[in-house]
Amino acid sequence: MLVIPSLDLQAGRSRLVFWPGASAGTGTPTDRPDRIARHFVELGAPVVHVVDLDGAKAGSPASLSSISQIARAVATPLQVAGGLDGPEQIEICFAAGATRVVMPLWAVAEAPETLARSLAIAGDWLAVGLDPRPERWREYPWKSFVRPTLDETVGRLVDGGVRRFVLSHGGAAPDLELLARLIEHHDAEFLVAGGLTEVSGIPPLRDAGVAGVLLGEALLSGAIDYRAAVEAAA
């Protein structure tokens, strides 16, 4: 299982200041995303995930300069989410240096043409982000008269060519039974974002078959040590 550092970009910087030597009182705090990404890649991170918070609000990539800086700083796949609502935005993001993208559920769940055009550009490096929590699923503003289930929606997207999903959980602990069911029933990779505050939460996700975990605030705050997370995921 992959352990993927995740950075939230806001106004061109990391939303959270990272101080890798805080526990020892050494090093220098930084909010430069390229330096933070380089730190984790040097520790062995196989992918860097960035969330363009300003882009998510604007509906189009807004942190292209920072994405380019990260891409130049590390020779590692760069996965970007936020503001990627269609194929045009994906092309812009790829041009800036991204190699993988995450589209929001609302942009593709009921728009097969948008999904097909996006897949034509990104192929297997396109993921769909969604929140699988039952209460959030009930709140989703479906256009269809009958609300589809999570399994039905994932199944349709997989049939449409999606091979990767990023499941966000906010601050809630991931539902292991739900994850195991999705992994068993669908031919796709499932990555988990959010809900992890301790290393002890990683092995159960690994055992459930999760392909990767995205660690953001827990990693940058020092609550989870990257090397310990990698060891727990092995």
One Martini backbone bead per residue (centre of mass of N, CA, C, O) as a GRO file, in nm:
protein
  234
    1MET     BB    1   0.096   0.037   0.023
    2LEU     BB    2   0.060   0.365  -0.026
    3VAL     BB    3   0.233   0.667   0.080
    4ILE     BB    4   0.079   0.994   0.049
    5PRO     BB    5   0.149   1.305   0.023
    6SER     BB    6  -0.047   1.602   0.123
    7LEU     BB    7  -0.123   1.920  -0.033
    8ASP     BB    8  -0.241   2.241   0.044
    9LEU     BB    9  -0.326   2.499  -0.179
   10GLN     BB   10  -0.268   2.855  -0.098
   11ALA     BB   11  -0.160   3.117  -0.252
   12GLY     BB   12   0.096   2.922  -0.344
   13ARG     BB   13   0.078   2.763  -0.072
   14SER     BB   14   0.091   2.605   0.209
   15ARG     BB   15  -0.148   2.586   0.446
   16LEU     BB   16   0.082   2.435   0.596
   17VAL     BB   17   0.329   2.438   0.810
   18PHE     BB   18   0.656   2.291   0.784
   19TRP     BB   19   0.854   2.104   1.047
   20PRO     BB   20   1.076   1.850   1.042
   21GLY     BB   21   1.251   1.955   1.324
   22ALA     BB   22   1.066   2.011   1.576
   23SER     BB   23   1.141   1.788   1.792
   24ALA     BB   24   1.462   1.899   1.779
   25GLY     BB   25   1.494   2.207   1.690
   26THR     BB   26   1.532   2.186   1.379
   27GLY     BB   27   1.541   2.363   1.124
   28THR     BB   28   1.291   2.492   0.883
   29PRO     BB   29   1.021   2.643   0.825
   30THR     BB   30   0.761   2.570   0.567
   31ASP     BB   31   0.537   2.673   0.269
   32ARG     BB   32   0.687   2.533   0.042
   33PRO     BB   33   0.588   2.288  -0.170
   34ASP     BB   34   0.859   2.197  -0.299
   35ARG     BB   35   1.007   2.136  -0.030
   36ILE     BB   36   0.807   1.936   0.086
   37ALA     BB   37   0.811   1.734  -0.144
   38ARG     BB   38   1.115   1.672  -0.137
   39HIS     BB   39   1.126   1.553   0.143
   40PHE     BB   40   0.938   1.301   0.082
   41VAL     BB   41   1.091   1.189  -0.159
   42GLU     BB   42   1.354   1.136   0.004
   43LEU     BB   43   1.182   0.919   0.180
   44GLY     BB   44   0.997   0.768  -0.075
   45ALA     BB   45   0.782   0.898  -0.225
   46PRO     BB   46   0.579   0.794  -0.506
   47VAL     BB   47   0.374   1.035  -0.444
   48VAL     BB   48   0.216   1.354  -0.509
   49HIS     BB   49  -0.039   1.540  -0.342
   50VAL     BB   50  -0.257   1.804  -0.464
   51VAL     BB   51  -0.458   2.083  -0.347
   52ASP     BB   52  -0.655   2.322  -0.517
   53LEU     BB   53  -0.833   2.541  -0.348
   54ASP     BB   54  -0.872   2.777  -0.548
   55GLY     BB   55  -0.965   2.599  -0.785
   56ALA     BB   56  -1.221   2.484  -0.652
   57LYS     BB   57  -1.362   2.763  -0.637
   58ALA     BB   58  -1.321   2.848  -0.953
   59GLY     BB   59  -1.316   2.584  -1.161
   60SER     BB   60  -0.995   2.627  -1.188
   61PRO     BB   61  -0.682   2.639  -1.212
   62ALA     BB   62  -0.466   2.838  -0.957
   63SER     BB   63  -0.166   2.664  -0.903
   64LEU     BB   64   0.047   2.643  -1.142
   65SER     BB   65   0.315   2.744  -1.028
   66SER     BB   66   0.336   2.536  -0.796
   67ILE     BB   67   0.318   2.285  -0.969
   68SER     BB   68   0.573   2.344  -1.132
   69GLN     BB   69   0.770   2.349  -0.893
   70ILE     BB   70   0.725   2.060  -0.808
   71ALA     BB   71   0.794   1.920  -1.079
   72ARG     BB   72   1.095   2.031  -1.074
   73ALA     BB   73   1.178   1.907  -0.783
   74VAL     BB   74   1.038   1.627  -0.878
   75ALA     BB   75   1.066   1.274  -0.993
   76THR     BB   76   0.736   1.252  -0.946
   77PRO     BB   77   0.436   1.183  -0.926
   78LEU     BB   78   0.159   1.421  -0.989
   79GLN     BB   79  -0.129   1.481  -0.797
   80VAL     BB   80  -0.435   1.655  -0.888
   81ALA     BB   81  -0.667   1.869  -0.713
   82GLY     BB   82  -0.877   2.105  -0.817
   83GLY     BB   83  -1.056   2.242  -1.085
   84LEU     BB   84  -1.129   1.951  -1.236
   85ASP     BB   85  -1.417   1.967  -1.450
   86GLY     BB   86  -1.243   1.905  -1.721
   87PRO     BB   87  -1.047   1.866  -1.999
   88GLU     BB   88  -0.923   2.151  -2.006
   89GLN     BB   89  -0.808   2.147  -1.714
   90ILE     BB   90  -0.627   1.903  -1.753
   91GLU     BB   91  -0.440   2.020  -1.968
   92ILE     BB   92  -0.333   2.251  -1.794
   93CYS     BB   93  -0.215   2.072  -1.569
   94PHE     BB   94  -0.021   1.906  -1.743
   95ALA     BB   95   0.141   2.153  -1.847
   96ALA     BB   96   0.247   2.216  -1.543
   97GLY     BB   97   0.319   1.881  -1.440
   98ALA     BB   98   0.111   1.690  -1.422
   99THR     BB   99   0.018   1.317  -1.412
  100ARG     BB  100  -0.237   1.347  -1.225
  101VAL     BB  101  -0.599   1.322  -1.165
  102VAL     BB  102  -0.886   1.473  -0.984
  103MET     BB  103  -1.222   1.431  -1.003
  104PRO     BB  104  -1.527   1.520  -0.941
  105LEU     BB  105  -1.821   1.366  -0.920
  106TRP     BB  106  -2.013   1.590  -1.045
  107ALA     BB  107  -1.857   1.596  -1.332
  108VAL     BB  108  -1.928   1.258  -1.406
  109ALA     BB  109  -2.175   1.093  -1.298
  110GLU     BB  110  -2.384   1.267  -1.522
  111ALA     BB  111  -2.125   1.283  -1.754
  112PRO     BB  112  -2.016   1.085  -1.997
  113GLU     BB  113  -1.875   1.284  -2.193
  114THR     BB  114  -1.675   1.408  -1.993
  115LEU     BB  115  -1.541   1.145  -1.916
  116ALA     BB  116  -1.444   1.056  -2.197
  117ARG     BB  117  -1.269   1.311  -2.255
  118SER     BB  118  -1.088   1.281  -2.004
  119LEU     BB  119  -0.981   0.994  -2.065
  120ALA     BB  120  -0.845   1.070  -2.338
  121ILE     BB  121  -0.620   1.229  -2.174
  122ALA     BB  122  -0.559   1.051  -1.891
  123GLY     BB  123  -0.672   0.783  -1.841
  124ASP     BB  124  -0.544   0.599  -1.577
  125TRP     BB  125  -0.478   0.905  -1.444
  126LEU     BB  126  -0.776   0.899  -1.357
  127ALA     BB  127  -0.969   1.025  -1.091
  128VAL     BB  128  -1.228   0.988  -0.843
  129GLY     BB  129  -1.388   1.196  -0.616
  130LEU     BB  130  -1.526   1.087  -0.294
  131ASP     BB  131  -1.793   1.057  -0.045
  132PRO     BB  132  -1.898   0.759   0.135
  133ARG     BB  133  -2.067   0.876   0.340
  134PRO     BB  134  -2.395   0.838   0.400
  135GLU     BB  135  -2.467   1.137   0.469
  136ARG     BB  136  -2.330   1.254   0.212
  137TRP     BB  137  -2.483   1.089   0.002
  138ARG     BB  138  -2.769   1.200   0.073
  139GLU     BB  139  -2.677   1.510   0.002
  140TYR     BB  140  -2.653   1.461  -0.284
  141PRO     BB  141  -2.736   1.639  -0.596
  142TRP     BB  142  -2.925   1.469  -0.773
  143LYS     BB  143  -3.087   1.463  -1.091
  144SER     BB  144  -3.207   1.215  -1.055
  145PHE     BB  145  -3.486   1.069  -0.928
  146VAL     BB  146  -3.297   0.830  -0.850
  147ARG     BB  147  -3.088   0.736  -0.611
  148PRO     BB  148  -2.791   0.613  -0.615
  149THR     BB  149  -2.566   0.406  -0.523
  150LEU     BB  150  -2.247   0.364  -0.461
  151ASP     BB  151  -2.210   0.102  -0.624
  152GLU     BB  152  -2.346   0.201  -0.882
  153THR     BB  153  -2.162   0.441  -0.938
  154VAL     BB  154  -1.894   0.296  -0.948
  155GLY     BB  155  -1.975   0.093  -1.169
  156ARG     BB  156  -2.025   0.304  -1.394
  157LEU     BB  157  -1.739   0.426  -1.391
  158VAL     BB  158  -1.589   0.167  -1.455
  159ASP     BB  159  -1.739   0.114  -1.722
  160GLY     BB  160  -1.626   0.405  -1.831
  161GLY     BB  161  -1.289   0.376  -1.719
  162VAL     BB  162  -1.242   0.384  -1.425
  163ARG     BB  163  -0.939   0.306  -1.199
  164ARG     BB  164  -0.976   0.550  -0.980
  165PHE     BB  165  -1.011   0.632  -0.624
  166VAL     BB  166  -1.097   0.905  -0.396
  167LEU     BB  167  -1.159   0.874  -0.048
  168SER     BB  168  -1.323   1.086   0.154
  169HIS     BB  169  -1.357   1.164   0.538
  170GLY     BB  170  -1.239   1.374   0.677
  171GLY     BB  171  -1.254   1.310   1.030
  172ALA     BB  172  -1.335   1.028   0.966
  173ALA     BB  173  -1.340   0.704   0.990
  174PRO     BB  174  -1.297   0.453   0.801
  175ASP     BB  175  -1.490   0.210   0.635
  176LEU     BB  176  -1.394  -0.110   0.612
  177GLU     BB  177  -1.637  -0.259   0.492
  178LEU     BB  178  -1.686  -0.074   0.254
  179LEU     BB  179  -1.408  -0.098   0.127
  180ALA     BB  180  -1.404  -0.407   0.088
  181ARG     BB  181  -1.649  -0.411  -0.102
  182LEU     BB  182  -1.542  -0.233  -0.328
  183ILE     BB  183  -1.282  -0.396  -0.387
  184GLU     BB  184  -1.431  -0.667  -0.456
  185HIS     BB  185  -1.649  -0.548  -0.686
  186HIS     BB  186  -1.409  -0.362  -0.813
  187ASP     BB  187  -1.197  -0.268  -1.093
  188ALA     BB  188  -1.008  -0.088  -0.868
  189GLU     BB  189  -0.863   0.178  -0.715
  190PHE     BB  190  -0.824   0.268  -0.358
  191LEU     BB  191  -0.813   0.577  -0.197
  192VAL     BB  192  -0.730   0.735   0.118
  193ALA     BB  193  -0.876   1.033   0.267
  194GLY     BB  194  -0.869   1.080   0.568
  195GLY     BB  195  -0.905   0.985   0.921
  196LEU     BB  196  -0.594   1.000   0.994
  197THR     BB  197  -0.394   1.013   1.319
  198GLU     BB  198  -0.265   0.718   1.315
  199VAL     BB  199  -0.071   0.447   1.246
  200SER     BB  200  -0.283   0.225   1.341
  201GLY     BB  201  -0.479   0.287   1.082
  202ILE     BB  202  -0.322   0.141   0.843
  203PRO     BB  203  -0.335  -0.177   0.845
  204PRO     BB  204  -0.645  -0.211   0.796
  205LEU     BB  205  -0.631  -0.090   0.510
  206ARG     BB  206  -0.435  -0.289   0.392
  207ASP     BB  207  -0.612  -0.548   0.455
  208ALA     BB  208  -0.857  -0.435   0.270
  209GLY     BB  209  -0.697  -0.321  -0.011
  210VAL     BB  210  -0.573  -0.060  -0.012
  211ALA     BB  211  -0.362   0.130  -0.226
  212GLY     BB  212  -0.387   0.414  -0.057
  213VAL     BB  213  -0.261   0.692   0.140
  214LEU     BB  214  -0.356   1.022   0.237
  215LEU     BB  215  -0.131   1.259   0.390
  216GLY     BB  216  -0.152   1.558   0.565
  217GLU     BB  217  -0.183   1.699   0.852
  218ALA     BB  218  -0.062   1.455   1.009
  219LEU     BB  219   0.219   1.491   0.870
  220LEU     BB  220   0.283   1.803   0.902
  221SER     BB  221   0.240   1.798   1.227
  222GLY     BB  222   0.361   1.498   1.336
  223ALA     BB  223   0.154   1.270   1.411
  224ILE     BB  224   0.290   1.141   1.152
  225ASP     BB  225   0.536   0.933   1.046
  226TYR     BB  226   0.650   0.843   0.749
  227ARG     BB  227   0.820   0.590   0.808
  228ALA     BB  228   0.604   0.455   0.989
  229ALA     BB  229   0.386   0.440   0.769
  230VAL     BB  230   0.540   0.261   0.571
  231GLU     BB  231   0.578   0.023   0.764
  232ALA     BB  232   0.266  -0.021   0.816
  233ALA     BB  233   0.207  -0.072   0.493
  234ALA     BB  234   0.394  -0.337   0.436
   0.00000   0.00000   0.00000
